[in-house]
Amino acid sequence: MALLDALLALVVDAALGAWLGAMAFFSFVAAPRIFGVLDRADAGRVVDDIFPRYYEVGVALGALAAVAAAALGATAGFDAAAGALVALAGLAAATSAYARWSLIPKMEAAGAEGFERYHRQSVLLNGAAMLLVAAALVASHA
């Protein structure tokens, strides 16, 4: 494996690994603890402040992984695994982009009445993104 290929593979794995770790930490540690320590109103304000950045980080890391994977495919040979990797990382980034620039504004506009509906969508999208990123990590080693 050439040095460029190794560096591109490192970028792919680092971006996907950091993203998966951040999603798991926030979903299973940070958010539950925030709501466990703070009253609901204060916890909601903290999470409302974090979520736009959380999704923006996902978009950036997903795009970085997809671009690096495409470059790796271009230098090392584009096969089905490389195509799957690019598609999975890109789709995961798209779920974060949708959540950031479509779902969050809808949630904010809906207020308390519509919160549950949009929160459920957010949870499902987050779970889907986690699965897509995990699958992309597997594809990066196929």
Buried (B, 14 or more C-beta within 10 A) or exposed (E): EEEEBEBBBEBBBBBBBBBBEBBEEBBEEBBEEBBEEBEEEEBBEBBEEBBBEBBBBBBBBBBBBBBBBBBBBEEBEBEEBBBBBBBBBBBBBBBBBBBBEEBBEEBEEBEEEEBEEBEEBBEEBBEEBBEBBBBBBBBBEE
